[in-house]
Amino acid sequence: MADQITETPHTTVIERRGSGGAVLIGIVLLLAVLIGGYFLLNQGKNDNLRTDAVTQAAKQVGDGAQKVGDSAQKAADGATKN
C-alpha cells in the first residue's frame, strides 16, 4: 500500500475594518473649521458696521458744529450792523 498525500490549497482571507473613528474625527474637524470661518467672517462684518456707525456719528457732530458756527457768525454779523 502506497501512501497518497493530497494537498488542498488553503486561502486565508483577512479583512481589516476600521471602527469609523477616523471618519468621525474628520467630520468633526471639518465642522469646526466651517464654524470658525463663519464667526471670523461675521466678526469682520461687525467691525465694519461699528466703523460705519462711528463715522456717521462723527459726521453728524461735524454738521452740528458747522451749523452752530454759521449761527454764531450770523449773530456776530448782525451785532456789528446795528
Stockholm file with secondary structure:
# STOCKHOLM 1.0

chainA/1-82         MADQITETPHTTVIERRGSGGAVLIGIVLLLAVLIGGYFLLNQGKNDNLRTDAVTQAAKQVGDGAQKVGDSAQKAADGATKN
#=GR chainA/1-82 SS CCCCCCCCCCCCCCCCCCCSHHHHHHHHHHHHHHHHHHHHHHHHHHHHHHHHHHHHHHHHHHHHHHHHHHHHHHHHHHHHHC
#=GC SS_cons        CCCCCCCCCCCCCCCCCCCSHHHHHHHHHHHHHHHHHHHHHHHHHHHHHHHHHHHHHHHHHHHHHHHHHHHHHHHHHHHHHC
//
